[in-house]
Amino acid sequence: MTARAVTEATFDQEVIKNEKTVLVDFWAEWCGPCRAVSPILDQIAHEHADKLDIVKLNVDDNPGLAAKYQITSIPAMKVFQKGEVVKTVIGAKPKPALEADLAAYLA
């Protein structure tokens, strides 16, 4: 299982109305650190599929959502529960650091 892409058209259904906790990875094609963190998020998505949905949102293709959630630097990851942002993680990190940041949602 890997992180799946969402767009402005699917964001509401995939993230806001999702019963599970959702991590949204705000990224762009040209962003090196985004490409570095992507396989780590895919691993976490696979290992914790029962607890956490992970989706990717391309900020270049979906500028409205990037603006709405005040994305000023990428990669930025926001954790949503019941449609609300409950945690923000900025920047690429190694897997242990990301898992520590997300521990409350992976337990």
N, C-alpha and C positions, 0 to 999 in steps of 0.2 A: 504494500500500500504506500502510495506516495501522496504528497500534498497535491491538491487539485487546484486548477485555476478558477478564480471567480472574476466577475465583471460587475459594472454598475447594474446591469440587467439582472444578475443572479445573486448579488450580495445580500439583499433582504432575505431571500429564501434560505440561502446557504449559511448565513452568519447570524443575522438578527433574529430569525424565527427558529434557529436550530436549538433543540433541547440540550444538546451537549455543549461543553465548553469548546470554544473555537479560537485557535490562534490564527490571526491573519498576518501573513508575511507581505509587507509592502516593499516592492522591489522594482528594478528596471533592468533591461537587457544590458545596458552599458556599465552597470555597477559591479565592479570586481568583487567587493566584499559580499554582495548579494549572491553572486555565483558560488562563493566559498561556503556560505551558510546554507544554501539550498539542499545539498545532500545530507547535511546534519538534520535539517528539519524533516526530510524524507525518512530518515532512520527513526526519529522520534515519532513521526506519524505512524510508521509501521509497528513500532514497539508498544505504542500506547493508544492504538486505534480504538480500544474500548472506552477510553476516558477523554480523549482529546481529538477533535477534528483540526487538521491543519490545511489552510487554503492560502493561495498566493494571489496577490493583486498587483498587476503591473501599473505603476503610477503614471507612466507615460500614456497608456491606453485608457486610463480611468482617472483623469485629473480631478473630477468632481469629488470622488471619495477621498482622494489624497488630500484635497483642501479641507473637506469636512472633518477629517480626523487629524488635521494639522500636521501632516507629514512634511517635515522640513529637511530631514536627512534620512538616508536609507543605507542599509536595511533597517527597517523599523518593524517590530512585531507587536501587535496588540492582541491581548487576550480578552475575548468577549464571553460574558455569561449572561444569559437571558437578554441579549441585545445591548448590554452595557459594557463599556471598556472597564475592565477590572485591573489590568496590568499593562504596562508598556515596557518593552525592551528595545533599546537602541543599539545598533552596531552588530557586527559579526563577532561571534564568540565561539570558542571550542565547545564541543558537545557537553562535557561535564558542567561548564559554566551555565550553558543554556538550561540544562536539566535542573540545576540548582535554582535558577530563576523561576522555573516552571514547577518546582517540586510540589507546591500546594495544589496544582491542577493535575498532577500525574499520580498522586497518592491514592 
